[in-house]
């Protein structure tokens, strides 16, 4: 069963939206691990029916090494982003892990992605799940 780690911080709203849609499409055919930079973010993602969840630097650094896919906003690979919640160790672990990374082009940082359209979060999540992740997971089907 593919392991998908969804990482978010602050209030966890982006991660919660992603997990909710992943559950709708893939059901229990994938393992969804919610990794929050803080406990509030993790709690929000768990409410969206993630299979497991953990918070903080060590949880993120250790768990992404076991993931098949890592999903989150662009800021999960930027040290000191999310108002300092993403530590250099977190950003390095996500960047260096062997998992495929699907990053949403959302950032409150002083970073702008050139050539990327500015779509609202629901449309970005839909594209992530139905186009990008579908290509990676191939024949994994929902077990509803």
C-alpha positions as CSV (number, residue, x, y, z in Angstrom):
1,X,0.0,0.0,0.0
2,X,1.5,3.4,-1.0
3,X,2.4,5.7,1.9
4,X,1.5,9.4,1.3
5,X,2.8,11.9,3.7
6,X,0.9,15.2,3.8
7,X,2.8,18.0,5.5
8,X,1.3,21.3,6.6
9,X,1.8,23.9,9.3
10,X,0.1,26.8,10.9
11,X,-3.7,25.9,10.9
12,X,-3.4,22.8,8.7
13,X,-6.1,23.9,6.3
14,X,-4.2,23.1,3.1
15,X,-3.2,19.6,4.4
16,X,-6.8,19.0,5.5
17,X,-8.2,19.9,2.1
18,X,-5.7,17.5,0.4
19,X,-6.4,14.6,2.8
20,X,-10.1,15.0,2.4
21,X,-9.9,14.8,-1.4
22,X,-7.4,11.9,-1.3
23,X,-9.8,9.9,1.0
24,X,-12.7,10.6,-1.4
25,X,-10.7,9.3,-4.4
26,X,-8.5,6.6,-2.9
27,X,-10.3,5.5,0.2
28,X,-8.2,3.0,2.2
29,X,-6.1,1.9,-0.8
30,X,-3.4,4.4,0.4
31,X,-1.9,5.1,3.8
32,X,-2.3,8.8,4.6
33,X,0.1,10.2,7.2
34,X,-0.5,13.7,8.4
35,X,2.7,15.5,9.4
36,X,2.2,18.8,11.1
37,X,4.8,21.4,11.9
38,X,2.6,21.9,15.0
39,X,-0.1,20.0,16.9
40,X,-2.9,22.2,15.6
41,X,-2.0,21.4,11.9
42,X,-1.8,17.7,12.7
43,X,-5.2,17.7,14.5
44,X,-6.9,19.4,11.5
45,X,-5.4,16.8,9.1
46,X,-6.5,13.9,11.4
47,X,-10.0,15.3,11.4
48,X,-10.0,14.9,7.6
49,X,-9.4,11.2,8.2
50,X,-5.7,10.7,7.8
51,X,-4.7,7.2,8.9
52,X,-2.0,8.4,11.3
53,X,-0.5,11.7,12.4
54,X,2.5,13.2,14.1
55,X,3.9,16.7,14.9
56,X,7.2,18.4,14.9
57,X,10.7,18.3,13.5
58,X,11.7,14.8,14.5
59,X,8.4,13.2,13.3
60,X,8.7,14.9,9.9
61,X,12.5,14.1,9.5
62,X,12.0,10.4,10.3
63,X,8.7,9.8,8.5
64,X,9.4,11.4,5.1
65,X,12.2,8.9,4.7
66,X,9.6,6.1,4.6
67,X,7.2,7.8,2.2
68,X,6.4,7.0,-1.4
69,X,4.9,10.4,-2.0
70,X,5.2,13.7,0.0
71,X,2.5,16.4,-0.6
72,X,2.4,19.9,0.8
73,X,2.8,23.6,0.0
74,X,6.0,24.8,-1.6
75,X,7.1,26.1,1.8
76,X,7.8,22.6,3.1
77,X,11.2,22.8,1.3
78,X,12.0,26.3,2.4
79,X,13.9,26.6,5.7
80,X,12.4,29.1,8.1
81,X,9.1,29.3,6.2
82,X,5.6,29.3,7.6
83,X,6.6,32.0,10.1
84,X,9.6,29.9,11.2
85,X,7.7,26.6,11.7
86,X,9.7,24.8,9.0
87,X,13.2,24.2,10.4
88,X,16.3,23.8,8.2
89,X,16.3,20.1,9.2
90,X,12.7,19.6,8.1
91,X,13.3,21.4,4.7
92,X,16.4,19.3,4.1
93,X,14.7,16.0,5.0
94,X,11.8,16.7,2.6
95,X,14.2,17.8,-0.1
96,X,16.5,14.9,0.3
97,X,14.0,12.1,0.8
98,X,13.6,9.6,-2.1
99,X,9.9,10.1,-2.3
100,X,8.2,11.9,-5.2
101,X,7.3,15.4,-4.0
102,X,4.1,17.1,-5.1
103,X,4.3,20.7,-4.0
104,X,1.4,23.1,-4.3
105,X,2.6,26.5,-5.5
106,X,1.3,28.4,-2.5
107,X,3.6,30.4,-0.4
108,X,3.4,33.3,2.0
109,X,7.1,33.6,1.8
110,X,9.1,36.1,-0.2
111,X,9.2,33.5,-3.0
112,X,7.3,33.6,-6.3
113,X,7.1,30.8,-8.8
114,X,7.5,32.1,-12.3
115,X,5.3,30.6,-15.0
116,X,2.9,29.1,-12.5
117,X,-0.8,30.0,-12.8
118,X,-2.4,31.3,-9.6
119,X,-5.3,28.9,-9.2
120,X,-7.5,28.7,-6.1
121,X,-6.7,25.9,-3.6
122,X,-9.7,23.7,-4.5
123,X,-8.6,23.6,-8.2
124,X,-4.9,23.0,-7.2
125,X,-6.0,20.1,-5.0
126,X,-8.1,18.6,-7.7
127,X,-5.2,18.8,-10.2
128,X,-2.9,17.3,-7.7
129,X,-5.1,14.3,-7.0
130,X,-6.6,13.5,-10.4
131,X,-3.6,14.3,-12.6
132,X,-0.3,14.3,-10.8
133,X,-0.9,11.7,-8.1
134,X,-2.9,9.5,-10.5
135,X,0.2,9.3,-12.8
136,X,2.4,8.3,-9.9
137,X,0.1,5.7,-8.3
138,X,-0.9,4.2,-11.6
139,X,-3.4,1.4,-11.0
140,X,-4.1,2.0,-7.3
141,X,-7.9,2.2,-7.0
142,X,-10.2,3.4,-4.3
143,X,-11.4,0.7,-1.9
144,X,-14.6,2.3,-0.7
